[in-house]
Amino acid sequence: MVQITLPDGSQKQFPRPVTVAEVAADIGPGLAKATLAGEVDGRLVDTSYAIADDARLRIITGRDEEGLDLIRHSTAHLMAQAVKRLFPETQVTIGPVIENGFYYDFARDEPFRPEDLEAIEAEMAKIVAEDHPVSREVMERDEAVEFFRDMGEEYKARIIADIPADETLSLYRQGDFIDLCRGPHIPSTGKLGAFKLTKLAGAYWRGDSNNEMLQRIYGTAWADKKDLKAYLQRLEEAEKRDHRRLGKQLELFRFQDDAPGAVFWHPRGWTLFRQLIDYMRQRQDEAGYVEVNTPDVMDRSLWETSGHWQNYHEHMFTTQTEDQRVFALKPMNCPGSVSIYKQGLKSYRDLPVRMAEFGKVHRYEPSGALHGLMRVRHFTQDDAHIYCTEEQMEEECRKVIELNLSVYRDFGFDDVRLKFADRPENRIGDDATWDKLESALKGAIDAMGLDYTYNPGEGAFYGPKIEFVLRDTIGRDWQCGTLQVDLNLPERFDATYRTADGGERRPVMLHRALFGSLERFTGILIEHYAGNFPLWLAPVQLVVMNITDAQADYAQAVCHELRQRGFRTESDLRNEKIGYKIRARTLEKIPYLLIVGDREMEQGTVAVRLRDGTDLGSMPLDVLGQRLAREVAQRRAIGDN
């Protein structure tokens, strides 16, 4: 007998080895139809997999995360099959799952055209209707190489050469198409159908610019048409919110070839940027931080001491002086911070020291990776380093987490996920130190009762970390803040403090950023709010518009008065119809539009209109000022969250 234990603890017995599909059918016809794969004792397998011994089984459907990945990977194979049918001379290379979809890289002399995507989609639909069973085959290495070379698939033969010798080679066949793949896959092509090919791009073989250029087709796939439609609507909304388009429309910033990956901030964009710095400066002052500033260019020896030279050199901008000294533009702020901490003796009574810096950092990113404000080479971090005793470490971690979550709420991010990452393969420090650091960081999260996911091996090279992932108004996730715990840099820089008994110990060093990159966080905010910033953040909060030249002086006086009250106000005195000016300023997404005509001038009032078209009527400046002050205080709510 074979005993199968299901996730709810119930058990089923079978008189012989049983496949995943047979277990699902035994449970019910609805589940049998929905089953895509199985998880047997923690390992994903095909529905045809035969379970010969007692095991724990979880049935995988399209509603499971693993099921959705299977759908996407199988749809990548479906696309490759359609491409081979339509363009037989094409070679297939690799086709992995990515966030929300998949891609496949093809080698073809003639470039794909956008209209080819429609033909490929139509062919994919035909293959789905044909409902080919998907079956797994195992092949010896030499046989597989010869098999693919005979098919003209030289790239597949190259891939096999990179697979470890002791790994089983599996192929998956569906109809007239076969592909190298470790699997598992959905049981038949008829299980697919909710997909869309989205774009074309170039890609180097193996991601190496020294290799040949391939053609990449991206697509998305979902469990059903409803989910696909919802995703495509999110894509459409995301395109409307694209920070690059809105940055131009709202005159916030621009990029140019003279400084690739660096931002040229226009006055309104720089005003927005300053609001973020002013906000964070106030929050840090309240939380007991001191602010410092360190040089942008420092000698190579400092980066060798920190370990950045050995672990991060390829991402650093360097220069050599005539006396052969090598300097680097700082990619991180940590070494400068430690250098300041080391000046003068520190006692246990001085700790914790919370040292913040709005530091400009420079990192070489390949030109193809640059993406507006989201991926740049020159950016500002709201960096901070906290020096504390080991006894204070967990409490300081808790305070950083609380501050992070409070800051994000102020910006309208209530859905925040935490990811814990432990030691990477490439690291400094011994295992005992890493054990201590990982325990303290996890202990802080656990003590707060917060949920988190686990990213094994994704920590910084000097310590474990927590990543803070924000979900925006249209359901996209953005990784922003980080908290890293470190005993390695204090050791490397010989940083110490005096203990109560007169001895010396190393401080623990917490590396902390809340916004992360201020440039990137600005881009996220632009898209999160679709440019409709809350009043306290808006670069221009109010604009005063006159109806005719007769009210020009009054409009300017109103503008001056509101500026004196601390509101960012502009006047629009152009010789244009008031309707035109209202439309133009609405497109600029300015929160309050103030219109003054003869009546308002006589009564000492302004007619107030919101950017969404709401007409608040006329009101005296004192009443308007009180309303604005309440709105700023309510939206900002510093320290009250």
For each residue, the residues with C-beta under 8 A, 3 or more apart:
1: 13 14 15
2: 13 14 15 16 17 18 51 52 53 54 55
3: 11 12 13 54
4: 11 12 13 14 18 23 51 54 55 56 57
5: 9 10 11 54 55 56 57
6: 9 10 11 12 56 57 58
7: 56 58
8:
9: 5 6
10: 5 6
11: 3 4 5 6
12: 3 4 6 23 26 27
13: 1 2 3 4
14: 1 2 4 17 18 22 23 26
15: 1 2
16: 2
17: 2 14 50 51 52
18: 2 4 14 22 23 50 51
19: 22 23 47 48 49 50 51
20: 23 24 35 37 38 40 45 46 47 48 49 51 57 59
21: 24 25 32 35 47 48 187
22: 14 18 19 25 26
23: 4 12 14 18 19 20 26 27 38 51 57 59
24: 20 21 27 28 31 32 35 38 47 59
25: 21 22 28 29 31 32
26: 12 14 22 23
27: 12 23 24 31 32 59
28: 24 25 31 32
29: 25 32 33
30: 33 34
31: 24 25 27 28 34 35 59 61
32: 21 24 25 27 28 29 35
33: 29 30
34: 30 31 61 62
35: 20 21 24 31 32 38 47 59 60 61 187
36: 47 60 61 62 67 70 71 186 187 191
37: 20 44 45 46 47 60 66 67 70 184 185 186
38: 20 23 24 35 44 45 46 47 49 57 58 59 60
39: 42 43 44 45 57 58 60 66
40: 20 43 45 49 51 55 56 57
41: 55 56
42: 39 56
43: 39 40
44: 37 38 39 60 66 70 184
45: 20 37 38 39 40 49 184
46: 20 37 38 49 134 136 183 184 185 187
47: 19 20 21 24 35 36 37 38 187
48: 19 20 21 135 136 187
49: 19 20 38 40 45 46 184
50: 17 18 19
51: 2 4 17 18 19 20 23 40 55 57
52: 2 17
53: 2
54: 2 3 4 5
55: 2 4 5 40 41 51
56: 4 5 6 7 40 41 42
57: 4 5 6 20 23 38 39 40 51
58: 6 7 38 39
59: 20 23 24 27 31 35 38
60: 35 36 37 38 39 44 64 66 67 70
61: 31 34 35 36 64 67 223
62: 34 36 67 68 71 223 224
63: 67 223
64: 60 61 67 68
65: 68 69
66: 37 39 44 60 69 70
67: 36 37 60 61 62 63 64 70 71 223
68: 62 64 65 71 72 222 223
69: 65 66 72 73 97
70: 36 37 44 60 66 67 73 74 184 185 186
71: 36 62 67 68 74 75 186 191 192 194 221 222 223
72: 68 69 75 76 97 101 102 220 221
73: 69 70 76 77 95 96 97 102 181 185
74: 70 71 77 78 134 185 186 189 191 192
75: 71 72 78 79 102 124 192 195 219 221
76: 72 73 79 80 95 96 97 102 103 104 219
77: 73 74 80 81 95 172 174 177 179 181 185
78: 74 75 81 82 124 127 128 174 189 192 195
79: 75 76 82 83 95 102 104 120 124 197 217 219
80: 76 77 83 84 92 95 104 106 177 179
81: 77 78 84 85 124 127 174 175 176 177
82: 78 79 85 86 120 121 123 124 126 127
83: 79 80 86 87 90 92 104 106 120 217
84: 80 81 87 88 90 92 177
85: 81 82 88 123 127 176
86: 82 83 116 119 120 123
87: 83 84 90 108
88: 84 85
89: 108 109
90: 83 84 87 106 107 108
91: 106 107 108 152 153 154 155 156
92: 80 83 84 95 104 106 153 155 156 179
93: 104 105 106 107 155 156 159 205 214
94: 104 105 159
95: 73 76 77 79 80 92 102 103 104 105
96: 73 76 102 103
97: 69 72 73 76 101 102
98: 101 102 103
99:
100: 220 231
101: 72 97 98 198 218 219 220 221
102: 72 73 75 76 79 95 96 97 98 218 219 220 221
103: 76 95 96 98 216 217 218 219
104: 76 79 80 83 92 93 94 95 216 217
105: 93 94 95 203 205 214 215 216
106: 80 83 90 91 92 93 112 214 215 216 217
107: 90 91 93 155 205 212 214 215
108: 87 89 90 91 111 112 215
109: 89
110:
111: 108 215
112: 106 108 116 117 200 215 217
113: 116
114: 117 200
115: 118 119
116: 86 112 113 119 120
117: 112 114 120 121 197 200 217
118: 115 121 122
119: 86 115 116 122 123
120: 79 82 83 86 116 117 123 124 197 217
121: 82 117 118 124 125 195 196 197
122: 118 119 125 126
123: 82 85 86 119 120 126 127
124: 75 78 79 81 82 120 121 127 128 192 195
125: 121 122 128 129 193
126: 82 122 123 129 130
127: 78 81 82 85 123 124 130 132 174 175 189
128: 78 124 125 131 189 190 192 193
129: 125 126 190
130: 126 127 175 189 190
131: 128 188 189 190
132: 127 174 175 188 189 190
133: 174 187 188
134: 46 74 172 173 174 185 186 187 188 189
135: 48 172 173 174
136: 46 48 170 171 172 183 184 185
137: 170 171 172 173 178
138: 168 169 170 171
139: 143 144 147 169 170 171
140: 143 144 169
141: 144 145 160 163 165 169
142: 145 146
143: 139 140 146 147
144: 139 140 141 147 148 160 169 171 180
145: 141 142 148 149 157 160 161
146: 142 143 149 150
147: 139 143 144 150 151
148: 144 145 151 153 154 156 157 160 180
149: 145 146 152 153 154 157
150: 146 147
151: 147 148 156
152: 91 149
153: 91 92 148 149 156 157
154: 91 148 149 157 158
155: 91 92 93 107 158 159 205
156: 91 92 93 148 151 153 159 160 179 180
157: 145 148 149 153 154 160 161
158: 154 155 161 162
159: 93 94 155 156 162 163 180
160: 141 144 145 148 156 157 163 169 180
161: 145 157 158
162: 158 159
163: 141 159 160 167 169
164: 167
165: 141
166:
167: 163 164
168: 138
169: 138 139 140 141 144 160 163 180
170: 136 137 138 139 180 181 182 183
171: 136 137 138 139 144 178 179 180 181
172: 77 134 135 136 137 178 179 181 183 185
173: 134 135 137 177 178
174: 77 78 81 127 132 133 134 135 177 178 188 189
175: 81 127 130 132 189
176: 81 85
177: 77 80 81 84 173 174
178: 137 171 172 173 174
179: 77 80 92 156 171 172
180: 144 148 156 159 160 169 170 171
181: 73 77 170 171 172 185
182: 170
183: 46 136 170 172
184: 37 44 45 46 49 70 136
185: 37 46 70 73 74 77 134 136 172 181
186: 36 37 70 71 74 134 189 191 192
187: 21 35 36 46 47 48 133 134 191
188: 131 132 133 134 174 191
189: 74 78 127 128 130 131 132 134 174 175 186 192
190: 128 129 130 131 132 193
191: 36 71 74 186 187 188
192: 71 74 75 78 124 128 186 189 195 221
193: 125 128 190 225
194: 71 221 222 223 224 225 227 228
195: 75 78 121 124 192 219 220 221 222 228
196: 121 219 220 221 228 232
197: 79 117 120 121 217 218 219
198: 101 218 219 220 235
199: 217 218
200: 112 114 117 215 216 217 218
201: 215 216 218
202: 213 214 215 216
203: 105 207 213 214 215 216
204: 207 208 209 210 211 212 213 214
205: 93 105 107 155 208 211 212 213 214
206: 211
207: 203 204
208: 204 205 211
209: 204
210: 204
211: 204 205 206 208
212: 107 204 205
213: 202 203 204 205
214: 93 105 106 107 202 203 204 205
215: 105 106 107 108 111 112 200 201 202 203
216: 103 104 105 106 200 201 202 203
217: 79 83 103 104 106 112 117 120 197 199 200
218: 101 102 103 197 198 199 200 201
219: 75 76 79 101 102 103 195 196 197 198
220: 72 100 101 102 195 196 198 228 231 232
221: 71 72 75 101 102 192 194 195 196 228
222: 68 71 194 195 225 227 228 231
223: 61 62 63 67 68 71 194 227
224: 62 194 227 228
225: 193 194 222 228 229
226: 229 230
227: 194 222 223 224 230 231
228: 194 195 196 220 221 222 224 225 231 232
229: 225 226 232 233
230: 226 227 233 234
231: 100 220 222 227 228 234 235
232: 196 220 228 229 235 236
233: 229 230 236 237
234: 230 231 237 238 474 475 476
235: 198 231 232 238 239
236: 232 233 239 240
237: 233 234 240 241 474
238: 234 235 241 242 474 476 527
239: 235 236 242 245
240: 236 237 245 530
241: 237 238 246 474 526 527 528 530 531
242: 238 239 245 246 372 527
243: 246 247 372 373 374 522 523 524 526 527
244: 247 248 372 373
245: 239 240 242 248 249
246: 241 242 243 249 250 252 526 527 530 531
247: 243 244 250 252 253 254 269 372 373 526
248: 244 245 251 252 254
249: 245 246 531 587 588
250: 246 247 268 269 526 531 539 588 589
251: 248 266 267 268 269 588
252: 246 247 248 265 266 268 269 272 526 539
253: 247 263 264 265 266 269 373
254: 247 248 263 264 266
255: 259 260 261 262 263 264 372
256: 259 264
257: 260
258:
259: 255 256 262 264 378
260: 255 257 367 370 377
261: 255 365 367 370 375 376 377 378
262: 255 259 376 377 378
263: 253 254 255 269 373 376 378 379 519
264: 253 254 255 256 259
265: 252 253 269 270 273
266: 251 252 253 254 269 270
267: 251 270 271 539
268: 250 251 252 271 272 539 540
269: 247 250 251 252 253 263 265 266 272 273 522 539
270: 265 266 267 273 274
271: 267 268 274 275 539 540 568
272: 252 268 269 275 276 522 525 533 537 538 539
273: 265 269 270 276 277 518 522
274: 270 271 277 278
275: 271 272 278 279 536 537 539
276: 272 273 279 280 382 515 518 521 522
277: 273 274 280 281 358 382 518
278: 274 275 281 282
279: 275 276 282 283 410 636 638
280: 276 277 283 284 358 382 407 514 515
281: 277 278 284 285 291 358
282: 278 279 285 286 638
283: 279 280 286 287 403 406 407 638 639
284: 280 281 287 289 291 354 356 384
285: 281 282 289
286: 282 283 638 639
287: 283 284 354 399 403
288: 354
289: 284 285 354 355 356 384
290: 353 354 355 356
291: 281 284 355 356 357 358
292: 337 340 355 356 357
293: 357 358 359
294: 330 333 336 337 339 340 357 359
295: 298 330 336
296: 329 330 360 362
297: 319 327 328 329 330
298: 295 302 303 327 328 330 335 336
299: 302 303 325 326 327
300: 303 304 309 318 325 326 327 328
301: 304 305
302: 298 299 305 306 335 339
303: 298 299 300 306 308 309 312 313 316 328 335
304: 300 301 307 309 310
305: 301 302 335 492 493
306: 302 303 309 334 335 338 489 492 493
307: 304 310 311 428 461 462 488 489 492
308: 303 311 312 313 316 331 332 335
309: 300 303 304 306 312 313 316 328
310: 304 307 313
311: 307 308 426 428 461
312: 303 308 309 315 316 331 332 461
313: 303 308 309 310 316
314: 364
315: 312 331 363 364 365
316: 303 308 309 312 313 328 329 331 362 363 364
317: 328 329 362 364
318: 300 326 327 328 329
319: 297 326 327 328
320: 324 325 326 327
321: 324 325 327
322:
323:
324: 320 321
325: 299 300 320 321
326: 299 300 318 319 320
327: 297 298 299 300 318 319 320 321
328: 297 298 300 303 309 316 317 318 319 331
329: 296 297 316 317 318 361 362
330: 294 295 296 297 298 333 335 336 359 360 361 362
331: 308 312 315 316 328 361 362 363
332: 308 312 335 361 383
333: 294 330 336 337 357 359 361 381 383 385
334: 306 337 338 385 489 509 511
335: 298 302 303 305 306 308 330 332 338 339 489 493
336: 294 295 298 330 333 339 340 357 359
337: 292 294 333 334 340 341 355 357 383 385
338: 306 334 335 341 342 385 489 490 493 495 509
339: 294 302 335 336 342 343 493
340: 292 294 336 337 343 355
341: 337 338 346 353 355 385 387 495 507
342: 338 339 493 494 495
343: 339 340
344:
345: 498
346: 341 350 351 353 387 496 497 498 507
347: 350 351 497 498
348: 351 389 497 498 499 500
349:
350: 346 347 353 497
351: 346 347 348 387 388 389 392 497 507
352: 386 387 388 389 392 396
353: 290 341 346 350 386 387 388 507
354: 284 287 288 289 290 384 386
355: 289 290 291 292 337 340 341 384 385 386 387
356: 284 289 290 291 292 382 383 384
357: 291 292 293 294 333 336 337 381 383 384
358: 277 280 281 291 293 380 381 382 383 518
359: 293 294 330 333 336 380 381 383
360: 296 330 378 379 380
361: 329 330 331 332 333 378 379 380 381
362: 296 316 317 329 330 331 377 378
363: 315 316 331 377
364: 314 315 316 317 377
365: 261 315 369 370 375 376 377
366: 369 370
367: 260 261 370
368:
369: 365 366 375
370: 260 261 365 366 367 375 376 377
371: 374 375
372: 242 243 244 247 255 375 523
373: 243 244 247 253 263 376 519 520 522 523 526
374: 243 371 520 523 524
375: 261 365 369 370 371 372 520
376: 261 262 263 365 370 373 379 517 519 520
377: 260 261 262 362 363 364 365 370
378: 259 261 262 263 360 361 362
379: 263 360 361 376 517 518 519 520
380: 358 359 360 361 517 518 519
381: 333 357 358 359 361 513 515 516 517 518
382: 276 277 280 356 358 513 514 515 516 518
383: 332 333 337 356 357 358 359 511 512 513
384: 284 289 354 355 356 357 511 512 513
385: 333 334 337 338 341 355 509 510 511 512
386: 352 353 354 355 396 400 509 510 512
387: 341 346 351 352 353 355 490 495 497 507 508 509 510
388: 351 352 353 392 393 396 507 508 510
389: 348 351 352 392 393 497 505 507 508
390: 393 436 440 508
391:
392: 351 352 388 389 395 396 508
393: 388 389 390 396 397 440 485 508 510
394: 397 398 440 443 444 447
395: 392 398 399 444
396: 352 386 388 392 393 399 400 510
397: 393 394 400 401 440 441 443 444 483 485 510
398: 394 395 401 402 444 447 448
399: 287 395 396 402 403
400: 386 396 397 403 404 483 510 512
401: 397 398 404 405 418 444 445 448 450 466 483
402: 398 399 405 406 448
403: 283 287 399 400 406 407 514
404: 400 401 407 408 416 468 481 483 514
405: 401 402 408 409 416 468
406: 283 402 403 409 410 639 641
407: 280 283 403 404 410 411 514 515
408: 404 405 411 413 414 416 468 470 480 481
409: 405 406 412 413 414 641
410: 279 406 407 636 637 638 641
411: 407 408 525 528
412: 409 473 528 529 534
413: 408 409 416 470 471 472 528
414: 408 409
415: 470 471
416: 404 405 408 413 468 469 470 471
417: 451 452 453 468 469 471 477
418: 401 445 450 451 452 453 466 467 468 469
419: 452 453 454 455 458 466 467 469 479
420: 441 442 445 452 453 454 455 464 465 466
421: 454 455 456 457 458 459 464 465 466 467
422: 434 438 454 455 456 457 458 459 464
423: 427 431 434 438 457 459 464
424: 427 457 458 459 460 461
425: 457
426: 311 461
427: 423 424 434 459 461 462
428: 307 311 461 462 488 492
429: 433 434 462 463 487 488 491
430: 433 434
431: 423 434 435
432: 435 436
433: 429 430 436 437 487 488
434: 422 423 427 429 430 431 437 438 463 464
435: 431 432 438 439
436: 390 432 433 439 440 487
437: 433 434 440 441 463 464 485 486 487 508
438: 422 423 434 435 441 442 464 485
439: 435 436 442 443
440: 390 393 394 397 436 437 443 444 485 508
441: 397 420 437 438 444 445 464 465 466 483 485
442: 420 438 439 445 446
443: 394 397 439 440 446 447
444: 394 395 397 398 401 440 441 447 448
445: 401 418 420 441 442 448 450 452 466
446: 442 443 449 450
447: 394 398 443 444
448: 398 401 402 444 445
449: 446
450: 401 418 445 446
451: 417 418
452: 417 418 419 420 445 466
453: 417 418 419 420
454: 419 420 421 422
455: 419 420 421 422 458 467
456: 421 422
457: 421 422 423 424 425
458: 419 421 422 424 455 465
459: 421 422 423 424 427 463 464 465 484
460: 424 463 464 465 484 486 511
461: 307 311 312 424 426 427 428
462: 307 427 428 429 484 486 488 489
463: 429 434 437 459 460 484 485 486 487 488 511
464: 420 421 422 423 434 437 438 441 459 460 484 485
465: 420 421 441 458 459 460 482 483 484 485 511
466: 401 418 419 420 421 441 445 452 482 483 484
467: 418 419 421 455 479 481 482
468: 404 405 408 416 417 418 479 480 481 482 483 514
469: 416 417 418 419 477 478 479 480
470: 408 413 415 416 477 478 480 524
471: 413 415 416 417 475 476 477 478
472: 413 475 476 477 478 524 527 528
473: 412 528 529
474: 234 237 238 241
475: 234 471 472
476: 234 238 471 472 527
477: 417 469 470 471 472
478: 469 470 471 472 524
479: 419 467 468 469 516
480: 408 468 469 470 514 515 516 520 521 524
481: 404 408 467 468 512 513 514 515 516
482: 465 466 467 468 511 512 513 516
483: 397 400 401 404 441 465 466 468 510 511 512
484: 459 460 462 463 464 465 466 510 511 512
485: 393 397 437 438 440 441 463 464 465 508 509 510 511
486: 437 460 462 463 489 490 508 509 510 511
487: 429 433 436 437 463 490 491 506 508 509
488: 307 428 429 433 462 463 491 492
489: 306 307 334 335 338 462 486 492 493 495 509
490: 338 387 486 487 493 494 495 496 506 507 508 509
491: 429 487 488 494 506
492: 305 306 307 428 488 489
493: 305 306 335 338 339 342 489 490
494: 342 490 491
495: 338 341 342 387 489 490 506 507 509
496: 346 490 504 505 506 507
497: 346 347 348 350 351 387 389 504 505 507
498: 345 346 347 348 502 503 504
499: 348 502 503 504 505
500: 348
501:
502: 498 499
503: 498 499
504: 496 497 498 499
505: 389 496 497 499
506: 487 490 491 495 496
507: 341 346 351 353 387 388 389 490 495 496 497
508: 387 388 389 390 392 393 437 440 485 486 487 490
509: 334 338 385 386 387 485 486 487 489 490 495
510: 385 386 387 388 393 396 397 400 483 484 485 486
511: 334 383 384 385 460 463 465 482 483 484 485 486
512: 383 384 385 386 400 481 482 483 484
513: 381 382 383 384 481 482 516
514: 280 382 403 404 407 468 480 481
515: 276 280 381 382 407 480 481 518 520 521
516: 381 382 479 480 481 482 513 520 521
517: 376 379 380 381 520 521
518: 273 276 277 358 379 380 381 382 515 521 522
519: 263 373 376 379 380 522 523
520: 373 374 375 376 379 480 515 516 517 523 524
521: 276 480 515 516 517 518 524 525
522: 243 269 272 273 276 373 518 519 525 526
523: 243 372 373 374 519 520 526 527
524: 243 374 470 472 478 480 520 521 527 528
525: 272 411 521 522 528 529 533 537
526: 241 243 246 247 250 252 373 522 523 529 530 531
527: 238 241 242 243 246 472 476 523 524 530
528: 241 411 412 413 472 473 524 525
529: 412 473 525 526 532 533 534 537
530: 240 241 246 526 527
531: 241 246 249 250 526 589
532: 529 589 591 611
533: 272 525 529 537 538 539 589 591
534: 412 529 537 538 591 635
535: 538 541 591 592 628 631 632 635
536: 275 631 632 635 636
537: 272 275 525 529 533 534 635
538: 272 533 534 535 541 568 589 590 591
539: 250 252 267 268 269 271 272 275 533 568
540: 268 271 543 568 569 570 588 590
541: 535 538 567 568 569 590 591 592 628
542: 562 567 568 569 570 590 591 592 593 594 628
543: 540 569 570 571 572 585 590 592 593 594
544: 555 556 558 559 562 569 570 571 572 594 596 606
545: 555 571 572 573 578 581 582 585 593 594 595 596
546: 549 550 551 552 554 555 571 572 573 596 597
547: 551 578 595 596 597 598
548: 551 597
549: 546 552 573 575
550: 546 598 601
551: 546 547 548 554 555 596 597 598 600 601
552: 546 549 555 556 573
553: 556 557
554: 546 551 557 558 596 600 601
555: 544 545 546 551 552 558 559 571 573 596
556: 544 552 553 559 560 571 573
557: 553 554 560 561
558: 544 554 555 561 562 571 594 596 606 621
559: 544 555 556 562 563 569 570 571
560: 556 557 563 564
561: 557 558 564 565 621
562: 542 544 558 559 565 567 569 621 625
563: 559 560 566 567 568 569
564: 560 561
565: 561 562 625 628
566: 563
567: 541 542 562 563 625 628
568: 271 538 539 540 541 542 563
569: 540 541 542 543 544 559 562 563
570: 540 542 543 544 559 590
571: 543 544 545 546 555 556 558 559
572: 543 544 545 546 581 584 585
573: 545 546 549 552 555 556
574: 581
575: 549
576: 580 581
577: 580 581
578: 545 547 581 582 595
579: 582 583
580: 576 577 583 584
581: 545 572 574 576 577 578 584 585
582: 545 578 579 585 586 593 595 609
583: 579 580 586 587
584: 572 580 581 587 588
585: 543 545 572 581 582 588 590 593 611
586: 582 583 589 590 593 611 613
587: 249 583 584
588: 249 250 251 540 584 585
589: 250 531 532 533 538 586 611
590: 538 540 541 542 543 570 585 586 593 611
591: 532 533 534 535 538 541 542 610 611
592: 535 541 542 543 608 609 610 611 628
593: 542 543 545 582 585 586 590 608 609 610 611
594: 542 543 544 545 558 606 607 608 609 624
595: 545 547 578 582 600 606 607 609
596: 544 545 546 547 551 554 555 558 600 601 606 607
597: 546 547 548 551 600 601 607
598: 547 550 551 601 602
599: 602 603 605 618
600: 551 554 595 596 597 603 604 605 606 607 618
601: 550 551 554 596 597 598 604
602: 598 599
603: 599 600 618
604: 600 601 620 621
605: 599 600 618 619 620 621
606: 544 558 594 595 596 600 618 619 621 624
607: 594 595 596 597 600 615 617 618
608: 592 593 594 615 616 617 618 619 624
609: 582 592 593 594 595 613 614 615 616
610: 591 592 593 613 614 616
611: 532 585 586 589 590 591 592 593
612:
613: 586 609 610
614: 609 610
615: 607 608 609
616: 608 609 610 619
617: 607 608
618: 599 600 603 605 606 607 608
619: 605 606 608 616 623 624 627
620: 604 605 623 624
621: 558 561 562 604 605 606 624 625
622: 625 626
623: 619 620 626 627
624: 594 606 608 619 620 621 627 628
625: 562 565 567 621 622 628 629
626: 622 623 629 630
627: 619 623 624 630 631
628: 535 541 542 565 567 592 624 625 631 632
629: 625 626 632 633
630: 626 627 633 634
631: 535 536 627 628 634 635
632: 535 536 628 629 635 636
633: 629 630 636 637
634: 630 631 637
635: 534 535 536 537 631 632
636: 279 410 536 632 633
637: 410 633 634 640 641
638: 279 282 283 286 410
639: 283 286 406
640: 637
641: 406 409 410 637
